[in-house]
Every structure is written in C-alpha cells, then in structure tokens.
Amino acid sequence: MAYSDIASPATDPAPGGPSAGAADPWSDAYGHAVNVLFAEADALLRSQTDAFVQAFYGQLSTAARVIPTLSYLSTAEFDELRDKQAHYFRMLMSPDLTPEAHARAASRVGRIHARVGVDLLWIMEAYTLYQNTVGALLRTRPSGPGQCNALMWAISRRLMRDQQLQAASYHELERDNARALSEIDRLVAMADRQEDLTGELMQILRGVCGLLGGMLLRPNAQGELRIEAVSPGILRTYADALTEGQYPLASTSAEHFSGHGPAGRAWRHSEIQWVENWAADVSLQPWAGIARKLGLRSAAAIPLLCETGRTTAVLVLYSNYPGHFALPLRRAFAAHLQQIVGLAALRFRNRRALPPYRERQSYQQLLDRGRVEMHYQPIVSLADGRLRKVEALARLRADDGQLVPPGKFLPAFSHGDLLRLFELGLAQVCAALARWEAEGLAIDASINFPPQGITDPAFQAVFFKILEESGLEPRRLTLELLEYEGIDDLPLRDRFLGALRARGVPLTQDDLGSGHSSLLRMDSFPFDEVKIDQGFVRAALGRPSRGLQFIRHLTSLAHELSTAVVIEGLEHPGLIEAAAILGADHGQGYGIARPMPPGDLAAWHRTFDVHVDPLCPRTSLGALAAYLLWDTQLGALGPWPRLMKQFAATPCAVTQFIASRQLEGSELDTLLARNQRFAQAGREDLRYRETRRQLLRRLEEVV
C-alpha cells in the first residue's frame, strides 16, 4: 500500500485530505483507549516490522494484478519500496497516530498509487493481505483473546479508512482527467489558429495530474521527427537537448537506430505505443542518460491520423512515474486525445507548417523585447502613377541585425502574440504618417488586421485607443482584413464594423479570390476596396490568358459593387501594364517598389514614375490583356450587330504593340487581321473562335 514515493518528485504537493475533526465514524480507530491497545503491542509490532514486510511482499508478488506493477521497478527501487512499506506499517500501528496525520499520509500515497498505475482492485486485495499478515503476527502475542480482538478491530478500522482515503485519490484523478479532456475539447472547438491549438494544448497537458506534459513531433524532409511544440517546464530542457544534437531526434525509419523508440514505432504502425518503464525499455537506450537526469519514467506516443489512417504527427506524453499509463483510465485518456486532437489537426492541414519550437521561441522573445520594425510598400494609382498610400508590413530585427520576414514569424505567433504585434506595429505606423506629413508627404497607410480581431474586444480597444492618441484622421488608416474561415459572433462583428464605418475608417479585403468565403464577404462586408489574390498574378506568368481572365472578372465584379481594386504582386512592367489595362485601380509589388524603412520613402517618391497607355501597350502581357479586354467588349456588343461590326473594324490596341515591336507581316500580325475580320460576324462565329484560340496561343508564346 505504500508504493509511495518511488517515482514521486520532491515537490509533490501536500494533500488536503479529509478533516479529521469529523471523526465520528472512525472514533474506534483513534483516541486514548485505542492508543493504549497499540502502545501495549508497540514493541511486538516494531520488532516484527521486517518480518511483516517480507511476508507481505512474499504473498503480494504472486498476485496476477501486482506482477506487472512491481516489474517496473529496479532492484534498488524495490528495496526502497520495502523500506517505505516498513515506515508506513509503523505509522499505521503507531499509538500516536492522529486522524489528521493519517488522512494526509493516506491521501498522498493514494495519489502516488494512482499515478504509477496501481490498479485500485490491487489495493483492495493488498488490504486483505495486510490484515491477515498483521493478524498472524498478533496471534503470537501472549495476551487474552478479548484484547487481541479489540486491537484487530482498531487495526481493521484504520485499514478501512486508509483504503477509503486512497480510493478518494483515484476519484480525484478521474476528475482531473475529465477536467483536462473538457478543456481540450473546448480548445479544439474554439481554436482558429494552429499556433493557439498546439500552444494551449501543451499548457493543458502540463497541468494534468501525473504528467510532465507533452511534445508534438512532425517529420522533416530527412524523416527526423522534429519538435513542433513542447510543454513548458522540464520537457523544454529535454527538447533543447534533442534540438541541439546532444541526443538524436526520433526517426520515422526503422533502418535508423532512433526509429525504434515509441515515437518512431507510433509513426510507422499508426498505433499508440506505451512505455511503462523507460529505464527497462531497450529501444529507449539512446535517450537513457537525459531521461535519468530529468526523471522521465514512462511515456505514451500517440499517432495523429488523417482520414485514410496515415500518421501525420506524433503527440508524446511524458510522466515522471513508472507505470503511469498502465491504468485503463490513462489509456482511455490517450485514445481520446488521439481522436480529438487528430480531428483538430485536419482543420489546419492546408495551413503552413509551424516552425520548430526553438525558432518560435526566438521570434516570441524578439516580440517580447519590442524588436518590431514596420516597413512600407507603396500602393500607386495605375491611371496616373500617383502614390496613393503605403501598406505597413511587420519585420522582426534579430540580434544579428538581420530582418526576419513575416512569413517566418507569423506562423509562430499565438493569438496574444498577434495582439502585441498589432499594437506595436500600429503605433509605429501612426508615428510614420505624422513624420511624412511634417516632411510634406501627406499619404495614407494600411495595416493588416487579424481576422480574429473582428470579434475580439482587445484588438478593437487597441486600435481605437492608438488611433485616438495619434490624432490622425481615421480615413487615413485602412484596415486590411485577411482571409478567414468564418466568424460565428455576427452581432459582435457587425458592431465593430459599424464603429469603423461611423469613424470613417476604410476597410480593405485582402486576397480576394483565395477562398469561397472571400467572395461571400464582398456582399456582407462594407469594403472600400479589395486586393486580388497574388496567386492570380503568378498564374498570369505561367498560364497568361487564364490568369488575366480571372483578374479581369474579379475586377469587373468588384467594380459592379462600387469597390476599388488593388492588384498585388506586380513584379515587372508587363504585369503593371496588364493590370492597368484590365481596369484595376491601384497596383502594388516589387515592380513598383519593395517594402522599405520609413526614412527611405521620400527619396523613392521623388524618383518613381510609372505611365501606362491602355491604347498602346508596350509589353507582351499588356498586349494580351488588351486583346482580352477587346474580346470582352466585342461580346458585350452582341445584341447590337451594327455597333459590333463598327467596333470589330476598328484596330485594337494589339495593333499598336505589333507596330512598336516592328512585327508587321509576322504570324501574329496575320492572325490578328484575320481574327478581326471574322469578328464582324460575332464571337460565336467558328472562324472567329478558332483564330481567337490561335491568337491567344501566339500571344502567350510571346509572353
């Protein structure tokens, strides 16, 4: 019954225990009269302590329920267990035992038993052995049967209370498991970012009774299971040692020695792997040194599976108690984690993978130290080349002086980190606008607003507070709303958007076309402008006609809703010209300017110049865009044949491109002439459609 402290950390919390003041049911186990009986037998019981322990374990070690638990212990640990059992025996038989002291000791031992996986039925059997063994010892004492019976009654009452107190500790463990699972279920339901899910999950696991915490592993290109997230505390030390190469990372390959541990087996077999005694598990020998140092005693490697049953990640739980995962309750806990966390991971499978936890830590530390720098990328009018505003983009300044781009650190940030980043960035943006205005450059700025901030009062409070303190006119600061999965609290969303509208704060939808919801939002949100997803711009380089057609259609859709259009990703003159010809209002990209520190903007503005003539394209992409626009206009005139023929007879802008490139008489020139001649019969004419196909292919070849 005193399996006790074999694996217990020195910092195990003191038990609360029932109050001994309410001792009426147990008055026959303590008090003066009972203490007299124990005092009279004290010498015998003390002298027979070693004999009792030997007899007790001699009988106990043959019980089927006990053998696995005792097998987790080394010889030294078993000897220590025997010593603790002797100490516990002397405490139970002590004439000075009080109800309070008994409650504290039994509750603590019960928690230890529960944590090391001792079956509660095993404890019940042990009490029977305990009582029988003590009874056999007392029968050797030369005293009357009445006195012996009275003492045995008191002993049986103490043992009964001991059993009850230990059983209460098991119920406490069950409640703790239920609480943790409830928190995890809530987290899985509410988390909208992978970083928040994994970060909070590691925190919850750290607080589960008997667990040191957890570690989330995912393979890299070499098949090493790199650490994606880890619980705070002692497991961080373990993770640091693995990351720094002091010990090998687990491998997914059975051909590698580090692939035979529980994490590697879980990855390959897609089944939970149990480690009940780390020191005795040969497959864990590569990590035996660090495990011994940190007190890692047992583990459960839980594979997270996709719909097809293939492993996508491994969640490992660690305990500093041997046999911790032997209890059915613990195995059910792990199985539930596999299901619920695995389902949550599927929600984020198309998101960018999290950086390794050490990398994430470094980014979070830079944020905590305020190492945020805002750089600014110009957004210009495609009609006249005027600088309209800048987009503020966050960077982190590393200790070596290098700038860390948002693509690296944003996936590492939790919800709270994003709030801090937004607060620091917004303050810098307001200061930059005031500085430029003082220098004679009165422009506006936009800043990305995390979608979860729409229903988070903390984000809203930060925004309105900084805006008010800056003294800026609200119209000069645009919020760019990123793509999101959905917002459940529509009233809260509408109140925030209404507050923005009431103050005159413009709102931009970022990445239009990147998802179905982004198109739906155009109708439900009061956007002042939209930014077309850069994927369509990149497509215009790989499949020019298709990419430009998407841009044209989305631009037309936005304009029909009286919404301005910004094209991002304009990396060279051809894209700039094509975007302008297709009717986009504003452009942004490396072909115009890269993001720059605030001090560089004025110098760039003095030298920048962009001019696009939609009637005379100078680039092949511009010519292709001009033809697509001309083709669309031709189709729009279909109901008016006379106007359509007049339009078809008028040379399109591609003619000017051919002339500027001195391509008169070329295949392109001939195809264009034939196509425009057939156009007079309408877009449905088979000759027009065939020459249109050939002309687009030829223009794409030129691109």
PAFI-636553 format. One record per residue (C-alpha): residue in three letters; z, y, x. Coordinates in steps of 0.02 Angstrom, whole numbers, plus 50000, padded with zeros to 5 digits. Example, Ala and Ser with C-alpha at 12.3 -4.5 7.8 and 13.67 -1.06 7.14 Angstrom:
ala503904977550615/ser503574994750684/
END
This chain:
met500005000050000/ala500165011750146/tyr498375010250209/ser498855028150227/asp498355039250372/ile497215027650471/ala495725039150442/ser496665054050373/pro496365071150454/ala497905080150515/thr497535094150394/asp497605083450237/pro498305094950101/ala500075092250040/pro500105083549871/gly500755091849716/gly501485076049641/pro502405074849476/ser504045083849461/ala505505072549492/gly506575083649383/ala505825074849232/ala506535058349296/asp507235051049135/pro506005036449130/trp506455032349311/ser508325035549313/asp508615017249353/ala507635018949517/tyr508625033049597/gly510345040849590/his512085036649654/ala512305019449576/val510595013549634/asn510845021049806/val512435010949827/leu511454994849797/phe510134999949927/ala511475005250050/glu512304988250042/ala510624979650076/asp510024992550201/ala510484983250358/leu509614967350300/leu508054976350241/arg507914986150403/ser508154970750511/gln506834961450412/thr505524975350410/asp504394967150540/ala504544950250454/phe504104958350289/val502554966850360/gln501974950850442/ala502224940650284/phe501444954150175/tyr499834955350277/gly499794936650300/gln499614934450113/leu498564950150085/ser497254946050215/thr496714930750117/ala496334940549958/ala494474942349925/arg494664960549871/val495554965250032/ile494494957050166/pro493054970050165/thr494274984750173/leu495264977750319/ser493664973450410/tyr493284992050428/leu494754993750548/ser494784990750735/thr496214981050813/ala497084997150862/glu496865004150687/phe497544988350609/asp499074989250721/glu499315007250669/leu499155001950487/arg500534989050510/asp501665002550587/lys501345014050440/gln501675000050318/ala503344997050402/his503755015550387/tyr503255015650204/phe504305000050171/arg505835008350246/met505535023850141/leu505415013849978/met507015004250019/ser507965019350081/pro509645023249997/asp509225041750020/leu507525041349932/thr507365055249803/pro506115056149660/glu505315071549739/ala505065063549909/his504395047649830/ala503145057549723/arg502475066849875/ala502285051149981/ala501515040149846/ser500285053449788/arg499715056549966/val499495038050004/gly498575035749839/arg497325048949888/ile497075040750057/his496805023849975/ala495535031349856/arg494605039949998/val494475024450106/gly493775014149964/val495285003349923/asp494994995449753/leu496345000149626/leu496454981849573/trp496814977749755/ile498324989349748/met498944981049589/glu498844964049673/ala499714971149826/tyr501204976749722/thr501444959049661/leu501434952849841/tyr502594966949889/gln503864962349758/asn503774943649793/thr503974946249980/val505474957749960/gly506234945649833/ala506094931349957/leu506994941750088/leu508404946549971/arg508714928649919/thr509274925350097/arg510674938150074/pro512404930850034/ser512824940649877/gly513044937249694/pro511524934749582/gly512004949549473/gln511984961649618/cys510354954249682/asn509544955749511/ala510114973749494/leu509364978049663/met507734969149624/trp507634978749460/ala507814995149552/ile506504989749680/ser505294984449543/arg505525001349458/arg505165010549620/leu503624999849648/met503055002849470/arg503205021549493/asp502325020349660/gln500895011249576/gln500815024249438/leu500785038749561/gln499405030749665/ala498375027049510/ala498535045449463/ser497725049649630/tyr496235038849583/his496065048349419/glu496135064349521/leu494685057649625/glu493695053749467/arg493985071449402/asp493435078449569/asn491835068249563/ala491495073749385/arg491785091949432/ala490615090949581/leu489255082349481/ser489425095449345/glu489215109349473/ile487705100649548/asp486915098049378/arg487165116549340/leu486435121349509/val484895110449484/ala484605118049312/met484815136049368/ala484135137149546/asp482445145749556/arg482325145649746/gln482355130649861/glu483475140149981/asp484785143049846/leu484705124949790/thr484975117449962/gly486225130550020/glu487355129149868/leu487185110149866/met487845109350044/gln489305120449994/ile489745109549844/leu489675093549946/arg490845101150074/gly492155103049938/val492055085449868/cys493645075449896/gly493445064050047/leu491775071150105/leu491445081550259/gly489855087350173/gly488015083250180/met486435085650280/leu484645086750213/leu483315079150326/arg481425080450318/pro480165073650444/asn479135084550559/ala477395080050622/gln478145068550754/gly479135058550625/glu480815065650678/leu481975069150533/arg482365087350569/ile483865095750490/glu483375106950347/ala485105110850280/val486895106250326/ser488615109250252/pro489755121750340/gly491175115650446/ile491215100950564/leu489465094850517/arg488745110850589/thr489405105250758/tyr488555088350733/ala486925096750680/asp486965108450829/ala487165093750948/leu485665085050869/thr484585100650866/glu484975104751047/gly484435087351102/gln486165081151154/tyr485885066551035/pro484245060350961/leu483615065550791/ala483385050950672/ser481615044450662/thr480575038050518/ser479805024850631/ala480555007550653/glu479725006950825/his480905020550888/phe482705016250928/ser483325031050824/gly482375024650674/his483585010250645/gly485015021050585/pro485385023450400/ala484285039050383/gly482765030350458/arg483045014950351/ala483255025450194/trp481615034350231/arg480635018250255/his481425007450118/ser481705021249988/glu483425014049952/ile485165021049981/gln485895014750145/trp487785013050162/val488845014450319/glu490635009050286/asn491225009050466/trp490245019850587/ala491085012750742/ala490614994850695/asp488804998650647/val487674993950793/ser486235004450725/leu487305020050747/gln487705017450931/pro486565031850988/trp487725043750895/ala489375034550927/gly490025047451052/ile489855062650941/ala490435052950788/arg492025047650877/lys492335065450935/leu492085073150763/gly492875059250662/leu491335053150569/arg491865036650493/ser490665032250351/ala489035038550277/ala487765036450138/ala485915040150171/ile485085044450005/pro483175044949999/leu482445058149882/leu480905051049797/cys479325058049720/glu478545051649558/thr477715037249648/gly479335031449728/arg478885037849901/thr480265045850005/thr480065064650031/ala481755068750109/val483425060750151/leu485115067650097/val486525060650204/leu488345061650150/tyr489725060050280/ser491565055650266/asn492985055150391/tyr493695039750302/pro493075022050336/gly492515012650181/his492375028850083/phe490775023549995/ala491385006049952/leu492095011249783/pro490895009249635/leu491345027049587/arg490665033649753/arg489095023249741/ala488785029849566/phe489035047449634/ala487705044549767/ala486495036849642/his486695051849527/leu486355063549673/gln484775053849713/gln484135056249536/ile484615074249502/val484265081749674/gly482655071749688/leu482045078949523/ala482515096449579/ala481575094149743/leu479995090149645/arg480055107649570/phe479885115149743/arg478695102649822/asn477245115049822/arg478305128749900/arg478335132450083/ala479485120750178/leu481165127850230/pro481345132150415/pro482575121450514/tyr484355126550479/arg484675133850654/glu483155145050633/arg483765150250461/gln485475154050533/ser484715165550663/tyr483745175150530/gln485275176850420/gln486285183250568/leu484955196450605/leu485035201750423/asp486945202450429/arg486805213950580/gly485595225350490/arg484115221350604/val482865225250467/glu481355236350504/met480115241750372/his478285243050422/tyr476995251150311/gln475215245950269/pro474075259250196/ile473265257150025/val471705268050007/ser470555273049866/leu468915263549881/ala467995277549793/asp468375291449917/gly469395283650058/arg470945294050020/leu472625287050072/arg473465283449906/lys475105275449960/val475855262650078/glu476625245750048/ala478305243350133/leu478435226550221/ala480045219950298/arg480205213650475/leu481705207450574/arg481975213450752/ala482535198550857/asp483695200151006/asp482215198051125/gly481365213151045/gln480065203050952/leu479705206350769/val479945191650650/pro478665192150506/pro479215189150326/gly478265172750316/lys479575165450432/phe481195172750369/leu480925174550182/pro480955155550151/ala482635155250242/phe483475168050131/ser484585164349983/his484725175049827/gly486115185149907/asp485115187350067/leu483645194149969/leu484765206749884/arg485405212850052/leu483625213650121/phe483045223649971/glu484495235749988/leu484195238950174/gly482315240050153/leu482345251750004/ala483495263950094/gln482265264550240/val480775267150125/cys481585282050039/ala482015289750208/ala480225287150270/leu479475295550117/ala480595310650143/arg480115311450327/trp478245310550293/glu478375323850160/ala479265335250284/glu477795332250403/gly476555337250269/leu476035319650217/ala476545317850034/ile476155299949987/asp476935286349881/ala477595269149928/ser477765252049851/ile479055238749890/asn479145220449841/phe480425216749706/pro481035198649698/pro480645191449525/gln482415185149503/gly482975203149518/ile482215206849348/thr483675198349263/asp484975201549398/pro486035217149367/ala486475217749553/phe484655220949604/gln484455233749467/ala486045242949516/val485495243749698/phe483785250349652/phe484365264249536/lys485815269149650/ile484735271349805/leu483345279849707/glu484585292349635/glu485425295649802/ser483745298749887/gly483235312549767/leu481455305549760/glu480405307249604/pro480405289649527/arg478505289849509/arg478345289649699/leu479135272449717/thr478175257549647/leu478975240549623/glu477835225749661/leu478315210649558/leu477925194049643/glu477325178349555/tyr478715168849468/glu478955152749368/gly479675160849214/ile481085171549150/asp482255164549018/asp483275180148980/leu481915190448896/pro483095203648822/leu483815207248995/arg482065208049068/asp481465219948934/arg482975231348957/phe482625232849143/leu480765235949119/gly481175248648985/ala482345257549106/leu480955258149236/arg479715264849109/ala480955277949047/arg481185284549225/gly479335284049265/val479425270449399/pro477695262249418/leu477565243349415/thr476285232549506/gln475905214349475/asp475645205649642/asp474475190749669/leu473515191749505/gly472645175149476/ser473805164849587/gly474515155949435/his474345154149248/ser475905164449218/ser475205179249314/leu473795180849187/leu475015179449042/arg476105193149115/met474675205649108/asp474875205848920/ser476775205548913/phe477245217349055/pro476845236049062/phe475955235549231/asp475195251149304/glu474135241349425/val473805223549482/lys473435216049652/ile472155202149656/asp472735186749749/gln472115186149929/gly471525168249900/phe470005175049808/val469635186849952/arg469705172350076/ala468595162349959/ala467305176249971/leu467085171450154/gly466955152750126/arg466035152549958/pro465485170649940/ser464665170149768/arg466105160849686/gly467455171349769/leu466625187849724/gln466335182049546/phe468195178849525/ile468595196149594/arg467325204049476/his468005195049322/leu469835198849362/thr469415217049398/ser468505218449233/leu469955210249141/ala471215222349217/his470135237449179/glu469965232148998/leu471865232848991/ser471825250349069/thr472615243749229/ala472095249049404/val471575235649530/val472075233749713/ile471165221149823/glu472215214349966/gly471615205250120/leu470125216650158/glu469945211850340/his468215218750383/pro466915231450319/gly465965218450216/leu467485214350110/ile467915232650090/glu466155236650032/ala466075221749914/ala467745226249834/ala467185244149806/ile465515238849731/leu466365226649612/gly467395240949542/ala469105238749624/asp470085254949629/his471045252649791/gly471005242049947/gln472235235550075/gly472035224450227/tyr471795223250414/gly470035230450398/ile470865246550340/ala472485246050439/arg473815233950496/pro475635236750447/met476375249850563/pro478035258250602/pro478355274150503/gly478085285050656/asp476275279050677/leu475645283050503/ala475235301450528/ala474155297950682/trp473225284050592/his472925295350442/arg472115308850550/thr470785296950617/phe470465284950473/asp468855286150374/val468035274250251/his466475277650150/val465615265650030/asp463995269549939/pro463815256749798/leu461955260749783/cys461605257349966/pro462615242850035/arg462665241350224/thr463385223750237/ser462795206850177/leu464385204450073/gly464095221449996/ala462305216649955/leu462895200349874/ala464195209849772/ala462875222449720/tyr461715208749659/leu463125200049561/leu463545216649478/trp461705219749440/asp461565202249364/thr463085205549254/gln462375222049194/leu460715213449155/gly461625200749046/ala462555214448955/leu460885222148902/gly460265205848824/pro460445212048643/trp459305226848686/pro457695219548758/arg456865236348787/leu458315243148888/met458445226548980/lys456625227449036/gln456835245349095/phe458385240349192/ala457525225049270/ala456075235749326/thr457255247249421/pro457575241449600/cys459345235149627/ala460445240049773/val459945224449871/thr458265232849899/gln459155246449998/phe460055233350100/ile458405224650142/ala457675241250196/ser459175245650304/arg459055228750391/gln457155230050408/leu456935213850311/glu455405219350213/gly454225204750188/ser455595191950227/glu456015177050117/leu457485187050048/asp456335201650003/thr455085189949918/leu456425180849820/leu457175197149760/ala455485203649700/arg455115187649604/asn456855187149530/gln456745205049466/arg455035201649392/phe455665186449297/ala457225196249245/gln456175205949121/ala456115190049016/gly458025189449012/arg459385179849102/glu459045163849004/asp457285162649072/leu457165146849178/arg456155155649312/tyr457465169349324/arg458875156649336/glu458005146649473/thr457585161949579/arg459345168449550/arg460045152149620/gln458885153149771/leu459255171449798/leu461145168849795/arg460985154549918/arg459945165150035/leu461145179750023/glu462595168050062/glu461665161850215/val461505179850273/val463375182150244/
END
